[in-house]
């Protein structure tokens, strides 16, 4: 009898703890979006994913610069005219973005949207823009010009034509907020992938860690390393699909906001961090800074890891990442 009761108790325990892992692929923020959650059943899983979608749309309607009614669009419309009152959420995001701009010496800059679009990466460019045109294209860029007033909760762009663009940090921020929301609602494990900005928390339904593969763009069909993610983030910035070549030199679609010239020498940067927001912004900045300066920066930062693939296919890692340990 005792044996039967023990077996029954075990069955009941297993039925209570049994979980499903459910994935949904979508297209949000004009990009591929993938949400995976661990839940007690598919009904609960779908409810969590619906919450995630709602959070994406909520934040998009604050930080987007292509939706005319957002706070960021209002700031841009009032450039050179007046400061704009903003929410604590946007104020905090902009303040953190400016700190990363300072750390990267302007290689990451949320005023990059002020740039004249003189570079084309659709195959239509036949020659490089002139040095004068390139210099002029970034004349209105400059994170130090942005006036943030925490006391009055306002943000002001002092020059007409200046624009904020949170694309280099916003997707990472959204991934973090999705995790925060779902965890608060009882979702103890999941993975959100906002067009390459990835945050994973908890573990998969089978108890294994989430894993993310890093690809060498020179051989895109092959993953060269598989890294575990647990309560952490990774973001990869790459130029292996959008670039132009002039006089034998490859220019990526990621432009250095300080000079107006496309970044060169790097084809991929993957940054590991505790938040996707930080990984997102740093990946862009490191791409612009290049292999040596980028790695030197990361090696001075606590809790940040980085893998850079150069345009010759060479793989470079920060001192806290042992690639050999995770190589396939």
Buried (B, 14 or more C-beta within 10 A) or exposed (E): EEEEEEEEEEEEEEEEEEBBBBEBEBEBBEBEBBBBBBBBEEEBBBBBBEBBBEBBEEBBEBBBBEEEEBBBBBBBEBBEEEBBEBEEBBBEBBEBBBEBBEBBBBBBBBBBBBBBEBBEBEEEBEEBBEEEEBEBBBEBBBBEBBEBEEEEBBBBBEEEEBBBBBBBBBBBBBBBBBBEBBBEEEBEBBBBBBBBBBBBBBBBBEEEEBBBEBBBBBEEEEBBBEBEBEBBBBBBBBBBEEBBEEEEEBBBBBBBBBBBBBBBBBBBBBBBBBBBBBBBBBBBBBBBBBBEBBBEBBEEBEEBBBBBBBBEEEBBBBEBBEBEEBEE
